[in-house]
Amino acid sequence: MNIIAIGAHLDDIELACGGTLAKAVKAGHQVKMVVLSESSYFSFDGKLLRTREQAYQEGLNAAKVLGVENLDVLDFKSTAIPYSGETVTALDNIFAHFKPDLILTHSPFDTHQDHNNTSKSTISAARNYNNILMYEPFPPSGRSYVAFKPQVYIDITDTIDIKINSMKEHKSQHEKYGEDWVEAIRGRARMRGFESNYKYAEVFEALRFEIKF
């Protein structure tokens, strides 16, 4: 199966579905990660907090921890990813070449404008695909202004440590948010696991989901 995860920034995908992707790689599926922005960012007072080069290297290291070798990073500007024909066409081209069986992306109700526009662009580009799952917003990078409805649970008990180690490769974020960030990531996965009779889980909301017999 070809699985593609679309994120706005380098670290979004690992945070939302890193355990699922690591599990898929272990099972022998083809996994591709696509990040729409170059992922540098600045503080409100203009101080540079992460260069695009640092973001890319951290993202590359994180993907390798997950076992994902296929990572595309596009060149849209952080905080200004558009929902436009240009964005949709870029994803159209990627889908045409990769031919995904399953698409994972942000929720369109995420409060971060980049996440929101990435989700809408993905949904538009995936108009002819039947398996689209949206991952759960996670603060502080994003929250949901419409209640997230966990519908699909993936057992990541065997890959939770891989997910955590992948997140730690984003050293700029780890340094910024500290161990509380890491504990919160593990805690969310533990809560979702408890809901679904697993130890750790990741959850998704289904936009479309096809079952073949």
N, C-alpha and C positions, 0 to 999 in steps of 0.2 A: 504494500500500500504506500502511496505517495502522500506524505503529510507535510503541509506548509503552515508555518506560523508567521503572522504578520504583526509587527510591532512598530510603535512610533519611534522609540529610542532604544539604544543599546542598553539593556538591562530589563526592559519591559517584558520580553518574552520569557526570559529565565525566571523572573519573579512570578509570572502568571501561570506558566505551564512547563517549567523546566523539568519537573518530575515526570510529567507525561511524555515529553520528548525523549528524555533519557530512557524511559521504559520502552518507547517505540523503537529506539535505536537498538536496544538490547534484543528486542524481538525480531530484528532484521528488516524493519521497514525503512524506506527512504525518507529522510527528514530534511527539510529546507527551512532556514530562518531568513526572513526579509525584514529589514529595518528601514523605515522611510527617511529618517533624518540623519544628518551627520553627527548629531548628538552632543555637540559642545553646548555648554550653557554658562550663563552669567548670573550673578546676583542682581537684585533690584537696583543696586547702586553702581552697576556696571563692572564689578570685579569678575574676572574670569575664574570660574570654578573648575571647569574641565575642558581641555582642548579637544578638538576633533580627533587628533592623533591618539591622545590618551584614551578617549572613549572607544575608538576602534580597536586598539590593542586589548583593552579590558574585555570588550565584547568578543573578540576572537579567542582570547584565553577562556572565557566563560563557555563559549560554544564548544570548545575542545573538551572541557570537563564533562559536558553533557554527551559527548561523542558525536556531535554534529559537525561535519566538515563543510557543509554547503551553507554559507552565509553570504547574503547580499546586503550591502548598505548603500542606500540611495542618497541623493545629495540635497534633499529638501532641508530647509533651515529649521533648526529646533525652535519650538514655540510658534512656528508659522507654517506648519504643514497645511497645504490647502486641500479642501474638498473640491476638486476641479477635474476637468477633462484630462489635464496633464498627469495628475496622480492616478486616475482611473486607467488611463492608457498604459502607464508604466506597469501597473499590476496586471492588466490584460496581457501584456507581452510576457511577463513572468509566468502567469498561469498557462499560457499557450505552450510554452516550452516545457514546463515542469509537469503539467497535467495532474493536478492534485486530486486525490480521492477524498481528502479531508482538509478543511481550511479552519484555522484557529485565529481569532483576532480579538481586539478590544470590544467592549460594550459601547454602543452608540450613546449610552446615557452616562458615560464617564465625564466628570467635570473638567478634566484636562482637555484643552482644545485640540492638542495634537492627537490624543487618544481618540477623541470624538471624531475628528476628521479622518483619521486612519481607518476607524471602523466603517464609517460611511463610504469611504473610497473602496474598501475591501468588499463591502456588500454590493456596491454597484458593479465592480469588476467580476464578482462571483455570481452574476445574475443567471448564468447557465449551469451552476453547480448546485448539488443537492445536499451536501454535507458541510454545514457551516456552524461552528460552535464559537461562542463568545466567552472570553474568560473574565474572571471576577476582578473588578477594580480593587486596588490595594493602596491605602494611604502610606506615606504622604503624597505619592505621585499622582494619585487619582482617587476620587470617590464617586459614588453613584447618586444621582439626584432622583432616580426612579429605583425602587427596591429591586436588587438583583435577585433573580429566581434560580437557585441551583437546581438543575434538572439532570445533568449528566455528571456522574462521579467516576473518577479514575483513581484506582488504588495505587498510590506512589510509596507504599511502605518500603519497598526494596530500593527506591531511588531518592528518598528524601535527603539523604546525606550528600548525594551527588548534586541535587538541586541547591542545597545550602553551600556546598563548596563552589559551585558555579557562581552563586551570588557574591561570594567573598572575593572572586576575581575582579569584581567591579570595585576596586580598591578606593576610588574617589567617593563612591556612595557609602561604602562600608565605613570609611573615615568620617564622612559627614554625619551619618545617622547612628553609628556605633553598634554595639552588641544588642541594644534594644531592638534594632531593625531585624537582626538575624533571629532573635528570639520570637519576634512577632510573626515572621515568615513561617517558622516552625510551628508556632502556636496556631496560626490559621489553618495550616495543613492538618494539625492534630484535631482541631475542632471539626473540620469537614470529614475527617476520618471517623470520628466518634459518631457523627450523624449517619454514616453509611456502613457501620460495622467493619471498618478498616482501622488500622492504626493511624495512617496518614493518607490524605486524599487531596486532589485538586478537583474543582468543580467548574462546570460550564453551563451556560444558558444556550439552548438550541434555537438558532434562527430557522434552519432547515436541517432535517436529519432523515436520511433514507435507510430503509432496511430492505435488503435483498434476500429472497428465499431461493 
